[in-house]
Amino acid sequence: MLHEILFALLGHTGSVIIELAPLEQADLARQVFFNAAMGGEAESASEAPVGIRFMVNPNLNFLSRAEVEQINKIVSLGAAFKMIQQFVAKYGGINARMALQLAYKEHGAAGRGGQGANGSDMENSLNGGGSDADDEEDEALNGVYVKAFCSGVNQILQVYKEHLLALEGEYMKDRSMTIAALQLHLALYHQLFPALLAFTQEITDQSLSGGQLLDALNQRCVSGNPVVKNMFTRILFACHRVFFHQVNAWVVHGQLIDL
């Protein structure tokens, strides 16, 4: 059972831990409300079905209600990890449009006099191709600061994955590890992941990039929770490296690079 939980914590579900999409969560919430209205005990459900949710398969009957609640709380980290990882995968790399912009600028620096057909084809590729909605969304969040933010988030996720690997090794050596002990080991991430997931949602909703992203990160660093403060400070450090490189390029070399 513990192995299924560890897999779910890495974002992989199966027949024991299942994944619910937002619509399925809404159906579950309606079923819980119906059961409560009929006089039965209401099972816990998420207040607002935002994103995905991991939970114990309700068809399993060998677990008590307390065990199900405990496991559901633990695997909620897996759902948050998966959504954060999806954000990093979507905005952390260099998309096709940004790669074309870099190639076009390099081509233009080599000499605009010999631009010819290749230059015009490349320019057409920048202006066309793909849906307008996708282009607008990608263009809004394709800056180097968003990439740097994703790089900082990747460092946090890497520490989390290494922690899970260590827990699995400990479990393989000593099979007496309980679910309560696992929950205790992962208590730290119940503070980190909700804050990080909420911030990624804020970036997406408000299309934060550049100076706006740095300002928002600075505000998140002013926190009474030292764990959350330390996490956002590490991510801000990754973004500051880009900022200082830009300042150095402008002051020393006279190059204004804004991608």
Steps between C-alpha positions, in 0.01 A plus 500: 500500500784738582650456156173608338504812718861575405414465129203734550728752670700508176183569300425143386164351587361149454220281629553577871566875475289654224502840334190714476458768237308820598171373355534171687568695819177693446310171460660371818402817688138460384502137616637601842229766529233245404627253761495769766147604402384138531631488855824319432845608610659747264837398369760768454526665159693797375319829549579629152592256224799686360749297297542130559456302820641170622301279734462140614276297272156508670436142388766369739348373823800374697593845632335682788364852459787641706758325278331630185502857635865468593604360162294759312681776687839350413430440130369856461871584482525279192220690327665834583837365382349391170336837434819688586699267277255560215553876540878456488479271196276748317685823572846389609641403162561696182188476285502508123410869481781606732750281313395668174542843659853413610587359160351802322696746716820306439427497127433875508825567687694310233386753242163626391622575151498132405173421669328381183243226499627325812457812709151564371404134554623518857309821558188338359551210739510742791184677389305190402453139595306365795176626647466860616402394852807280539725771359361762740540271801851390404606856418374623838708247696807437285739746667834405647376587850226239473764249385719597797201462732439151363869421552470599867183295538680204345757518779222478760341205320835325472548519878148357541575209265826424677312501831251247363785284373658502846166406656463209260850379588414524868179305442684227309740457792231514769150391396357627828459857371141607552279746313511731802881500487489580129263789567738633764796484259306696236341760731736768365361475146144561620620856561710535184289354220170685564685833507700414188197370312301813586783717368525309171125549461548872564770514232270331250191705582675838503764416234780614730842540340807721524488762774146404599616146577795630705269732698255217569784272613635772730158531659484123554839510672349724768336218692466408865549135407878443482458186288299678231727805522811287444342327199404823324838653585674213321276545197557877505875438500463306172309794349754752629776324310318585176447858619869552582605348165271747325638792699856388427427466127352852493759679715816325376419405141218739416267216402135524596376141497134456586350161414 
